[in-house]
């Protein structure tokens, strides 16, 4: 059974992945502390059914050792840093572009028929396929003009990122930050 501790404030795999660190009471809390936590995160993503859930289902058993897990955390932290840079600067960094291009050359995609549909999967499953799938989602964000709508939560204590599709969204989630701020304002009255 998936653990509901992950915020998953977006329908984007990339953002749900980088949002596996949260802030509580002014402290950064790591939600992915073990391979088991990562497996639980994948299960929660699969259950909520965003794009690429089928790919995650296909590759979820690959990440079973601590060394692979440590590389995933490094990747997550790198991607978060690059997304923050992109939000602050208003454009994607050249290092993120080079990273995406390098990963896609190192591990290209193939089409695999699963049931009645074709899935886009990394050609070499043994080469950290989650990176490819997350970067595929990031490429979708760029091509669907959502990358330029990336935002940080309006709560300065929050570290979560989201796509502001309407141009009016301020909070990562009303449940996490928005409602708390409204309650604070109401209490001061």
N, C-alpha and C positions, 0 to 999 in steps of 0.2 A: 504494500500500500504506500502511495506517495506521501511524503511529508508536506504539510501545508505551510511550512515556515518560510517558504520563498515568496517574495512579494509579487513577482510576475505582473508588473503594472503595464505591460505592453503586449501587443500581439506579435511583436518582433522577437525572434529567438536571440538575436544579437544583444538586444537591450536586457532581456531577461537573464542572459548569461552574465553580462557585466554588472547587473544589479543583484548579484549574489553576495555583495557586501552592503551592509546597511548601517545606519547611524541610530543609536538609541542613547538617550541621555547624554549626548555630546561625545559618545565613544563609537568608533568604528567596530562593527561586529562582523566577523567572517562567518558566512553561512555554509561555506564549503570547507569543512575541516578534514574530510576523509574521502576515500573512494566511495564509501557507502553513502555519504552525503551527496556526492556527485550523481550516483545512481538514483538516489531519491529525487534529485532535481530533474533528471532526465524523465523519470516516471511521471512527475507532476506536469512537466511540459507535454508529454505524450497524452496524458489524460485531459489536458485543457485543449488539445487539438489544434495548435497553430500550424502554420505552414511548416513543412519539414519534419513533422512528427513521425511520419512513416520512415524517413531516413534515420531518425534517432532510434526508432524501434529496431531497425536493421543493424545498427552499429553499437547499440548500448552495451553489449557484453564485452566489447573490446577493452574498455578502460577498467582494468582490475588490479593494477599494481601502483604502488606509491610513486614511483619514478614518472610514470605517465601522468598521474594526477598532479604532481608538482609542475610539470610542463604546462598542463592546462591552466593552473593558477597563474603562472607567469604570463601565459597568453592572455588570460582574462585581464590581468593588471595592465599589460601593455595596451590592449584594446581600449580599456577604460581611459587610460591616460591620453590616447590618441583621440578618442571621442570628445573628451573635455577640451583638448586643444582645438578641435574642429568647432565646437560650440563657441569657445572664446574668440577664435580668430575669424569665424564665419566661413571657413573653407577647409577642405580636407588637406591634411598634411601630405607632403611628398613622401615622407617615410611610410605612412599608412598605404598610400598608393603602391609604393615599391613592395611593401610586405604582401599585399593582396596579389600583385602580379607574380611575385616570387613563389608564394604558396601554390598558385594555380599552375605554375610551370613544374613545380616539384611533384605535385599530385593532381593531375588533371581529372576531369569528370568523365563518367561513362553513363549510359542509360541502361537500366536493368528492369526487365519486366517482372513485376511483383503483382500477382493476381491479374486484374484486368487493366492495370495502369503501368506506366513506365516511371521509374524514379530516377532522379539525377543523383548519382552516388560518386564519391571519390573512387578513382580507379584502383588505388592501392589502399585497401582497408587498413593495412598494418601501419600506415603513415599518418597517424593522428587525424582521422577523418572528421572529428568534431570541428576542428579548425576550418576545414573546407566548407562544411555545412553552415557554420556560423558566418563565414565570409561570403558564402553564397547569399545568405539572408541580407548581409550588409550591402552587397552589390544590388540586390533587389531594392533595398531602401534608397540607394542612390538613383537607380533607374526609375523608380516610382516617385521621385522627387520628395521623398520623406527625409532624406539625410539633412537637407537644409532646414528642416523643421525640428531637429533635435534640440531638446532643452534640458536644463537642470531644474529640479524642483525649486519652487519659490521659497521654501523653507530653507534658510541658510544652514541649518544643522543636517539636512538630508543630503545624501550622496547619490540618490537615484536619478536616472535619466529616463526620458520618455520622448515620444514623437507628439508634437502639438499639431494635430491635424486641422484644428479649427482656427488657430491663431489666438485663442482666448484662454487656453488651459494654463494654469499656474502650478498645479500640484502634481506630484507623481501619481497620487491617488487620493481621492477624498477620504477613503478609509484610513490611510496611513498618515497623511499630513494635513490635508485640506480641512477635514472636520475638526481636528485638534486646534487649528488656528482659529476657526470660527467659534469654537467653545471658549478659547482664551479671550477672544474679543467680547463675547457675550458676558463672560464672568467679570470683565472690567467695567461693564455698564452698571 
